[in-house]
Amino acid sequence: MSKKSIELVQGTLEFLILKTLSRGKPMHGFDILHWIYETTDEALMIEEGSLYPALHRMEKRGWIKAEWSVSEKGRRAKYYKLAAAGKKRLKHLEDQWNLYTSAVEKIVASAEA
């Protein structure tokens, strides 16, 4: 873990995966990990041991679809994309996240006053 990595807030992994896949490009697991890590300036490092069980759960729930293909490195890889049910779930999670961060910001702002 890099010095600037932070611990993932419990319950946000599925949200981050769905948001990553909402970009419209099918991605395999390593690409998802790498994109989140790079996009957050190396602040969020998700372990493979957390990612793959989450992807399997989400696939079972119908939030994402998976298809086997060959990666850019010539290896067989499972590519994930957002399903219609995943778009609905993402909307719900975004709404919840916005309510949560707004509430926390109110506490932070009131403590600084």
ChimeraX attribute file (.defattr): number of C-alpha atoms within 10 A of each C-alpha:
attribute: neighborCount
match mode: 1-to-1
recipient: residues
	/A:1	12
	/A:2	9
	/A:3	7
	/A:4	10
	/A:5	15
	/A:6	12
	/A:7	11
	/A:8	12
	/A:9	8
	/A:10	6
	/A:11	9
	/A:12	12
	/A:13	16
	/A:14	19
	/A:15	18
	/A:16	16
	/A:17	23
	/A:18	26
	/A:19	19
	/A:20	21
	/A:21	21
	/A:22	16
	/A:23	11
	/A:24	10
	/A:25	12
	/A:26	18
	/A:27	22
	/A:28	21
	/A:29	17
	/A:30	13
	/A:31	13
	/A:32	21
	/A:33	19
	/A:34	15
	/A:35	15
	/A:36	19
	/A:37	16
	/A:38	13
	/A:39	11
	/A:40	12
	/A:41	12
	/A:42	17
	/A:43	18
	/A:44	21
	/A:45	19
	/A:46	18
	/A:47	10
	/A:48	12
	/A:49	8
	/A:50	10
	/A:51	18
	/A:52	13
	/A:53	11
	/A:54	15
	/A:55	21
	/A:56	14
	/A:57	14
	/A:58	19
	/A:59	18
	/A:60	11
	/A:61	12
	/A:62	14
	/A:63	21
	/A:64	23
	/A:65	20
	/A:66	18
	/A:67	12
	/A:68	11
	/A:69	13
	/A:70	12
	/A:71	13
	/A:72	8
	/A:73	7
	/A:74	8
	/A:75	9
	/A:76	12
	/A:77	18
	/A:78	16
	/A:79	21
	/A:80	22
	/A:81	23
	/A:82	26
	/A:83	19
	/A:84	13
	/A:85	12
	/A:86	24
	/A:87	17
	/A:88	12
	/A:89	16
	/A:90	21
	/A:91	14
	/A:92	12
	/A:93	19
	/A:94	15
	/A:95	11
	/A:96	12
	/A:97	14
	/A:98	11
	/A:99	12
	/A:100	11
	/A:101	11
	/A:102	12
	/A:103	11
	/A:104	12
	/A:105	12
	/A:106	11
	/A:107	11
	/A:108	11
	/A:109	9
	/A:110	9
	/A:111	8
	/A:112	7
	/A:113	5
